[in-house]
Amino acid sequence: MKLNELIGQVEIFVSNEEKQLLNDFKGVMLPEQFTERQQGIIESLIRKSLITKVTHKGKLYLVKNDRHF
């Protein structure tokens, strides 16, 4: 079995809160736009590689990774 075939079958568990936050996530966003609770959920999504932190000119941004749910 090829690695690409195996990776294509791996599913990442996403809670209802995480799914809702991902659905509401539009383009590039600032962490300050979210409540403290949402920032905790975002940290969980970062660990799952569904959202990425990007630093540009000393400013931190959040970007949703291309992934279909």
N, C-alpha and C positions, 0 to 999 in steps of 0.2 A: 504494500500500500504506500502510495506517495504521501509525503508530508502535507502537500496542498489539499489532498483529499481528506486527511485526518483533521486538519485545521478547519476546513469547511464544515465539519460536523460538530465542532465544539460549541456549546451554547453557554452563554454567560447569564447567570441568574440575576434578575433585576427586580427589586421590590416595586410595589405599586407607587410609593413615593418617588423612587428613582425614575421610574418610567414616566411619571407625570412631569418631573423636572426636565427630563430629556425632551419630552414633547414640547415644553414651553421654551426650551433653549433655542435662541435664534442667533446664528452667526457668531461673532466675537463679542464676548461680554466681560464686564469687569466683576471681580469678586464682591465689590462693595454694593452691587445691585441686588444682592441676595441677603436674606435674613441669616441670623446665626445658625438656625436649624438647617436651612437650605445649604449653607456653606459646609456643614457636617456631611450632608448627603452628597455634595459635590466632591468632597474628599474621598468618599467611598467610591464614587464613579471614576475618580482619577486612579485609584488603586486598581480598579477593574479595567483600566485603559479605555474607558468610554468617553472621557473628557481629558484634555491635555492643558497643562499650564504652559503659557508662552510668555517669555519676557522680551519686551521690545522697548528700547530706549529707557530702560530702568523701570518700566511700568509692567505690571502683571496682568495678563489677559487669560481668559478661559475660552477654549475652542472645543466644540463637539467633534469627535472623531467620526469618520464615515463608517457607519455600521447600520445595518438594517435590523429592526426588531419586529 
